[in-house]
Amino acid sequence: VRILEGDFEKACKGARKGDFIFFDSPYAPLNPTSFESYTKEGFDKASHIRLAKLFKKLSKRGCYCMLTNHDTELIRELYSEYNIEVVPVKRSINSDAKKRVGEEVIIRNYK
């Protein structure tokens, strides 16, 4: 088992058929004011598109890929050809206690 941190394309360069890869990327914003400054460069829509392209490339290579994210239109669009499971989540970061629940998706290229 190797855990890598850094640019996802560089980290996956040596991935081979049969490897399992879990992407713990920054989540897509739920709304225009959502926090997304995880790094000084940020992780914007273009970054999510770049990650989805890599997910597809690794899938074609025979890697087993999984990622989690917010359940948004963008994420569903980018990963529509894969297995998407919706899961309820509790969030502790919200000034309104009633809004501390939500849904996320687990996306896999395998069953």
LINWO-V285881 format. One record per helix or strand of 2 or more residues. SS is the DSSP state (h for helix, s for strand). FROM is the first residue (numbers start at 1). LEN is the number of residues. If there is no record, write none. Layout:
ss=SS from=FROM len=LEN
ss=SS from=FROM len=LEN
//
This chain:
ss=h from=8 len=4
ss=s from=20 len=4
ss=h from=45 len=17
ss=s from=64 len=7
ss=h from=73 len=6
ss=s from=83 len=8
ss=h from=97 len=3
ss=s from=101 len=8
//
